[in-house]
C-alpha cells in the first residue's frame, strides 16, 4: 500500500438516525461521521491528505499550493495540515475577497495560509504563475489539485471503505456528496475490490451526471492501476444523481435548508450548506419519492464541512 502519514481520528463512528428515520416514514438510516476526523474541524479531505502529504514529503515539499472556492473545506484542511507540519501554504480561491472573513475563510487565515483570490476562468493561469514564482523563490512547492482528488488521494477512500466494512453495519446503500470525484471513486473502488453487494449513490454537487460519472470512473481505473488492483469501472456503472444542482454551487435551495434543519432538530447533527446539505436534500427527496425500497438500509456518508455553516453569506438563510 502507498505511504501514509496518519493524522485523522479513525475509525469514524457509524451512528443510527432513528428519529429522522421515523419522521421519514420508518426508513432505516445510519450516518458515517467523517465530520469527526479531527483536524481543523474534521471532514473527508484529511483521509486523502494523509496520502498526499506523504507524497509531498517524499518530493521534498516545503510549500503546499491548492485551490478551491472561498468556503472550501479542502483548503481549510490543507492549511491546517501545513501549519501542523511546518510547511508554507498558498490557497488560490475562486471568488470575491470577503471584507470580514468568516467560516472556512476565517480558519484559513488563522492557520496562516497565504490567500490569493481570482475568478474561476483565470484559475489555471494563476496556479501556474504562483507555482513558478514559489519555485523560483526556493520554497519547493507541491501542487494539490482540487479536492485532493488524485489517484493517490483516492486511496484514502479505498481505505475508508475497508474501515466501513470492518464496522459490520449491514446496509444496502451508501449515499454521499460527490463533486471532485475522489471520495466517491475511492468508495466505488473499495466496493469493487471487496465485491460488496450494496450500491453507492453520489449526489452531484455541481456537475452533470455524465461528466461526474466519467471523472469517477477515470479515477477508479487510474487508482486501481497505480496500486495494481485488477478491477475496472465503466462510467455507466457509477451511480450519480444530478437532480439537485439547483441554482448552482454554494447556493442552497429550500430543500437543502430543510434538510439541514431536519438533521439538526431530530438528530443534533450539523450539515454544511454546500456539500452535505445538498446530498441530504437529495437523500430525503428520494426517500419521499419512493426511490428506495421500504426495507432498504441506507448509510449517509457525512463528509464534513461544518465550519461553512458559520459563513456570513449563509447566516440569514439558516438562522430563521
C-alpha positions in Angstrom: 0.0 0.0 0.0 1.1 3.6 -0.6 3.0 5.6 2.1 0.6 7.3 4.5 1.0 9.8 7.3 -1.7 9.0 9.9 -3.4 12.2 11.1 -7.1 11.6 11.1 -9.0 10.3 14.2 -10.1 6.9 12.9 -12.2 4.9 12.6 -15.0 7.5 12.5 -18.2 6.1 14.1 -21.3 4.9 12.4 -24.5 6.0 14.2 -28.1 5.2 13.7 -30.6 8.0 12.9 -33.8 6.6 14.4 -35.7 9.9 15.0 -35.1 11.2 11.5 -35.9 7.8 10.0 -39.2 7.8 11.9 -40.1 11.2 10.5 -39.4 9.9 7.0 -41.8 7.1 7.3 -39.8 4.5 9.2 -36.8 4.2 6.8 -33.7 2.7 8.3 -30.9 5.3 8.3 -27.3 5.5 9.5 -24.6 8.1 9.2 -20.8 7.7 8.8 -19.3 10.5 10.8 -16.4 11.7 8.7 -17.1 15.2 10.1 -15.3 13.8 13.1 -11.9 13.1 11.5 -10.3 15.6 13.9 -8.0 18.1 12.1 -9.3 21.6 11.8 -12.9 20.8 12.5 -12.9 17.4 10.6 -14.1 16.4 7.2 -13.4 13.9 4.4 -10.4 15.6 2.8 -8.0 14.6 5.6 -8.3 11.0 4.5 -6.9 11.9 1.1 -4.4 14.3 2.5 -2.8 11.6 4.7 -1.6 10.0 1.4 -1.0 13.3 -0.5 1.2 14.7 2.3 3.3 11.5 2.3 3.8 12.1 -1.5 4.6 15.8 -0.9 7.2 15.0 1.7 8.8 12.3 -0.5 9.2 15.0 -3.1 10.9 17.4 -0.6 7.9 19.8 -0.5 8.2 23.0 1.6 5.1 24.7 0.5 1.6 23.3 -0.3 -0.4 25.0 -3.0 -4.0 24.1 -3.6 -7.3 25.5 -5.0 -10.9 25.8 -4.1 -13.9 28.0 -3.5 -13.9 30.7 -0.9 -15.6 28.4 1.6 -13.5 25.3 0.6 -13.3 22.6 3.2 -10.4 21.1 1.4 -8.4 24.3 1.5 -9.2 24.7 5.2 -7.8 21.2 6.0 -4.8 21.7 3.7 -4.0 25.0 5.5 -4.2 23.2 8.9 -2.1 20.3 7.7 0.6 22.8 6.5 0.5 24.5 9.9 0.9 21.3 11.8 3.9 20.1 9.7 5.6 23.4 9.4 5.0 23.9 5.7 4.1 27.0 3.8 0.6 27.1 2.3 -0.8 29.1 -0.5 -4.6 28.9 -1.3 -5.9 30.0 -4.6 -9.6 30.7 -4.1 -12.2 31.3 -6.7 -14.4 34.1 -5.7 -14.6 37.6 -4.1 -12.4 38.6 -1.2 -14.5 38.9 2.0 -14.2 42.1 3.9 -14.8 40.2 7.2 -13.6 36.6 6.8 -16.0 34.0 8.2 -16.5 30.3 8.2 -13.7 28.3 6.4 -12.0 31.5 5.2 -11.6 32.7 8.8 -9.9 29.4 9.7 -7.7 29.6 6.6 -6.3 32.9 7.9 -5.9 31.5 11.5 -3.8 28.7 10.1 -1.5 31.2 8.5 -2.2 30.4 4.8 -1.4 33.0 2.1 -4.6 33.5 0.2 -5.0 34.6 -3.5 -8.4 35.4 -4.9 -9.2 35.0 -8.5 -12.0 34.3 -11.0 -12.7 30.7 -11.9 -11.9 31.4 -15.5 -8.4 32.6 -14.6 -7.6 30.0 -12.0 -5.3 27.7 -14.2 -3.1 30.7 -15.2 -2.9 31.9 -11.6 -1.9 28.4 -10.4 0.9 28.2 -13.0 2.2 31.7 -12.2 2.1 31.1 -8.4 3.8 27.7 -8.7 6.6 29.2 -10.8 7.1 32.1 -8.5 7.2 29.9 -5.5 9.7 27.6 -7.1 11.9 30.5 -8.1 11.9 31.7 -4.6 13.3 28.3 -3.4 10.2 27.3 -1.4 9.8 23.9 -3.1 6.1 24.0 -3.9 3.8 20.9 -4.2 0.6 21.4 -6.1 -2.5 19.6 -4.7 -5.4 19.6 -7.2 -9.0 20.4 -6.4 -10.2 18.3 -3.5 -7.0 16.2 -3.4 -8.8 14.0 -6.0 -5.8 12.3 -7.5 -5.2 8.6 -7.7 -3.1 8.9 -4.5 -5.7 10.9 -2.7 -8.4 8.4 -3.8 -6.6 5.6 -1.9 -7.8 7.5 1.2 -11.4 6.5 0.5 -10.5 3.0 -0.6 -9.2 2.5 3.0 -12.2 4.3 4.3 -14.5 1.7 2.6 -12.5 -1.1 4.2 -12.9 0.7 7.5 -16.7 0.8 6.9 -16.8 -2.9 6.2 -14.9 -3.7 9.4 -17.5 -1.9 11.4 -20.0 -4.5 10.3 -23.1 -2.3 9.8 -25.2 -4.1 7.2 -26.6 -1.5 4.7 -27.9 -1.7 1.1 -27.0 1.8 0.1 -24.3 4.4 0.7 -25.3 8.0 -0.2 -22.6 10.6 -0.4 -22.0 14.1 -1.7 -19.9 13.9 -4.9 -18.0 16.8 -6.6 -14.3 16.5 -7.3 -14.9 12.7 -7.6 -12.2 11.3 -5.3 -14.4 10.4 -2.4 -16.9 8.5 -4.5 -14.2 6.9 -6.6 -12.5 5.6 -3.5 -15.7 4.1 -2.2 -16.5 2.6 -5.6 -13.0 1.1 -5.8 -13.5 -0.4 -2.4 -16.8 -1.9 -3.4 -15.2 -3.5 -6.5 -12.2 -4.8 -4.6 -14.3 -6.5 -1.9 -17.2 -7.4 -4.2 -19.6 -5.6 -1.9 -23.2 -6.2 -2.9 -24.6 -2.8 -2.0 -24.9 0.3 -4.1 -23.1 3.7 -3.9 -25.1 6.7 -5.0 -23.3 10.0 -5.4 -25.5 13.1 -5.2 -23.8 15.6 -7.6 -23.0 19.0 -6.0 -22.0 20.9 -9.2 -21.7 18.7 -12.3 -24.0 17.0 -14.8 -24.2 13.3 -14.1 -22.4 12.2 -17.3 -19.4 14.4 -16.5 -19.2 13.2 -12.9 -19.6 9.5 -13.9 -16.7 9.9 -16.3 -14.5 11.5 -13.7 -15.3 8.9 -11.0 -14.7 6.0 -13.4 -11.5 7.6 -14.6 -10.2 7.9 -11.0 -11.2 4.4 -10.1 -9.3 3.0 -13.0 -6.2 5.2 -12.6 -6.1 4.4 -8.9 -6.6 0.6 -9.5 -3.7 0.6 -12.0 -1.5 2.6 -9.6 -1.9 0.1 -6.8 -2.1 -3.0 -9.0 -5.7 -3.9 -8.4 -7.3 -5.9 -11.3 -10.6 -4.2 -11.4 -12.2 -1.8 -14.0 -15.1 0.6 -13.9 -17.2 1.9 -16.8 -18.8 5.4 -16.4 -22.3 3.9 -16.8 -21.6 1.7 -13.7 -21.2 4.7 -11.5 -24.4 5.8 -9.8 -24.9 9.6 -9.9 -28.0 11.8 -9.4 -27.7 15.4 -10.7 -31.3 16.5 -10.0 -30.4 18.7 -7.0 -27.9 21.2 -8.6 -30.5 24.0 -8.1 -29.1 27.5 -8.9 -25.5 26.4 -8.7 -22.6 25.6 -6.4 -22.9 27.0 -2.9 -26.4 28.4 -3.4 -28.7 26.4 -1.0 -32.2 25.6 -2.2 -35.2 25.5 0.2 -34.8 21.7 0.1 -31.3 21.9 1.3 -32.2 24.4 4.1 -35.0 22.0 5.2 -32.5 19.0 5.2 -30.0 20.9 7.4 -32.8 21.8 9.8 -34.2 18.3 10.0 -30.8 16.7 10.7 -30.2 19.3 13.3 -33.6 19.2 15.1 -34.1 15.5 15.0 -30.6 14.1 15.4 -28.5 17.1 16.7 -26.3 16.6 13.6 -24.8 19.5 11.7 -24.6 19.5 7.9 -23.0 22.2 5.8 -24.8 24.4 3.2 -22.7 23.3 0.2 -22.0 19.6 0.2 -23.7 17.5 2.9 -26.8 19.8 2.8 -27.3 19.2 -0.9 -26.6 15.5 -0.6 -29.0 15.2 2.3 -31.7 17.1 0.4 -31.3 14.6 -2.4 -31.5 11.7 0.0 -34.7 13.0 1.7 -36.4 13.7 -1.6 -35.5 10.3 -3.0 -36.9 8.7 0.2 -40.2 10.6 -0.1 -40.5 9.7 -3.8 -40.1 6.0 -3.1 -36.8 5.6 -4.8 -35.6 3.2 -2.1 -37.5 0.1 -1.1 -39.2 0.2 2.4 -36.8 -2.5 3.7 -33.7 -0.8 2.4 -31.0 0.2 4.9 -29.2 3.4 4.0 -25.9 4.9 5.1 -25.4 8.6 4.7 -21.7 9.3 4.5 -21.1 12.6 6.2 -18.2 14.3 4.5 -17.9 17.2 7.0 -17.8 20.9 6.2 -19.5 22.2 9.3 -17.4 25.5 9.5 -19.2 26.7 6.4 -22.4 26.9 8.4 -20.9 30.0 10.1 -20.0 31.8 7.0 -21.6 35.3 6.8 -23.3 34.5 3.4 -25.4 31.7 4.9 -26.4 33.2 8.2 -29.6 34.8 7.1 -30.7 31.7 5.2 -30.2 29.3 8.1 -31.0 31.5 11.1 -34.7 31.7 10.6 
